[in-house]
Every structure is written in C-alpha cells, then in structure tokens.
Amino acid sequence: MSLLSTIFRRPAGWLLSASHGVMERDILCTCTILGKFFWKYIHARSFSTFDVYLTGLVSLDHRLCCGHLAHTPSGWAMQVAAFVFIQRKWEDDKGHFEKMLDYFCDIREPLQLLIFPEGTDLTANTKARSNEFAEKNGLQKYEYVLHPRTTGFTFVVERLREGDNLDAIHDITVAYPQNIPQTEKHLLNGNFPKEIHFHVQRYPIETVPSSKEELQLWCRKRWEEKEERLRHFYEDGKCFSATGQSIVPPCKSELRVLTVKCISLLYWTVFPLGMLVLLYLYSFARWYFAAMIIFFVVQQKIFGGLELIELACHQYFRKQQKFHNTKIKNN
C-alpha cells in the first residue's frame, strides 16, 4: 500500500491524537473499520505509527481475521504468526477463541491483540443492517460507525482477565479527511488517502467493568463516543485534537519515510525477480517452492492451520508436564 502510494505520488500522512504515554505488557486494542483496505494500512503500520505515544513494543502481535484468509498465501504467514481466524458464527468461534486465548495466557509472552468489534467495514449495506439492529433494540442510529458486536468483545476481555494477561484496552478511532479507497480499482487509479488520522484512548483494565452486562454497556458507550468524535471530526475541522493540531510522530520524518520506502521499493523489485530467476535456473528451488505449497495446503486440509498445530503441540507438552509433575509428587 505504501509503495503504491509512493509510485502514484500520493503519500498518506499519519497523524495521531493520544490520551496517555503508557505502554503495558499485555494490551487489547479495539478499532473501527473504515473501508475495505483499512486493515492493510493498520497491518502495515501496526503500532510503529504510534511510537510518539507508546514507550515500547510488544513481541506478540495477533489479530482476529476472517477464516477464508487462512487459505491464501498471506494467510499462511498469518498462521505462522498465530493469528486468530474466525468464521463470524459465535457457535463455531467460541471454542476456538477459548483455546487460543488460553494459549496466549499460558505462554506468558507480551500480548498485543487487535480486534474489530464491528466485524466488517462501513458500507451502505452494513450501515442499513446496523440501523435495523438499532431500531429492533431501541438503540441510537449511527452515521459514522456500525454497532459493535459485544459478545466476542466481552468474551475476549473476560478470558484474558481470568488468565491475568490484560493490562489495558486501547480504543482506536480512525478517520480519513479526504477519501477512503474501497476497491482495487481505486488503488490502481492512484486514489490513496492523503491523510489518515488516529485517535487512541487508553483504559487501564482496573477501570473496565468486570461483569458481562456492564462490559457490553461499556463497549457500546465507547462506540457512542466514537460516533460523536467522528461527527466533530468531519463537521468541525477534520482533526481529533481540541487544539486543531494532530501529532505527527517523529519516527515519521520525511527523510526516514523516504529512505524506508526506497529500500522497500528496491527490495520488492529485486526479491520477486530474484525468486523467478532461482525458480528458472535451479531445480532445487522449484522443488522447494512446490514442497512449501503442498505442505501448507495439506496441513490446512488435515489440521486446519499451523496455528492449530502449534496449539495442539502446546496442549500435548502441557499435559505431559502435568503428568510428570503428578508422578513426582506421588513418588
């Protein structure tokens, strides 16, 4: 995305409005989805965009992704990174959620979990469904966001809390002052956003309600605030900050951004060509390429994904350790 914006000479500026300069070990991030390609932008930038406000980075970065992505080459990389793939059906997702969250808690590594409670991007159709849901449940109709799906959100918070693996929730609101690319055609025509604004609000876990009902109300309240925040943004000056000035992270200086983009452009030009040359000249490269494709396809069919194999291995060795500890205790 960043390279294409450079090629079309329409770079996107990243501006930030943040509430606190604190970084916890384990965080849950909730975020709105604006446009089909928004997740690509936030995936590419992750929290390096917010270096001015976060004092450190966590080592494990996980996201909730649609299950169909697991069957794509990019999905194979997501499997390696232990992304949580969902089917958008709570009956099917709950058990998988439970196992993956328990795994994250068991390994005791710093955790960054990014979720999108709205579940989809903002379009005319999804907005109509959201308004229909609001009418049916006596809720406010939204113009700039969709009503969040609170079932998964409350389950994730409760599970991470039980595992003592949650320090804070970071609520992210995103806005595009000019345009939002919605299709691949927009990108190929060079229709990139000139600026992308982020508002980040930190809520220490001690300030977040503990009961399921209160958590659902708390989540809905955050979305009410998002709606009002975005309304002010688009109607009163297109800036989240009350001063009218957003923060441009110092890590995004023009020289650094230009350097990184040039290196990236060079890499992604040379690397694919180099791979094609290797495949053309050397049979072992062709065999390796074919073997990797077969491996990922077969393991996906048999086991459901590398993240499930990793989870199964963890559960096996955990049972073995418990059995060993019990045996020693009895002796």
HUSULMO-V987015 format. One record per run of one state. SS is the DSSP state (hx for helix, st for strand, lp for the rest). FROM is the first residue (numbers start at 1). LEN is the number of residues. If there is no record, write none. Layout:
# HUSULMO-V987015
SS/FROM/LEN, SS/FROM/LEN
This chain:
# HUSULMO-V987015
lp/1/1, hx/2/6, lp/8/5, st/13/6, lp/19/8, st/27/5, lp/32/6, hx/38/13, lp/51/9, st/60/7, hx/67/5, lp/72/1, hx/73/8, lp/81/3, st/84/3, lp/87/3, hx/90/18, lp/108/3, st/111/5, lp/116/8, hx/124/14, lp/138/12, hx/150/13, lp/163/5, st/168/8, lp/176/8, hx/184/5, lp/189/6, st/195/10, hx/205/3, lp/208/4, hx/212/25, lp/237/10, st/247/1, lp/248/2, hx/250/3, lp/253/1, hx/254/28, lp/282/1, hx/283/21, lp/304/2, hx/306/25, lp/331/1
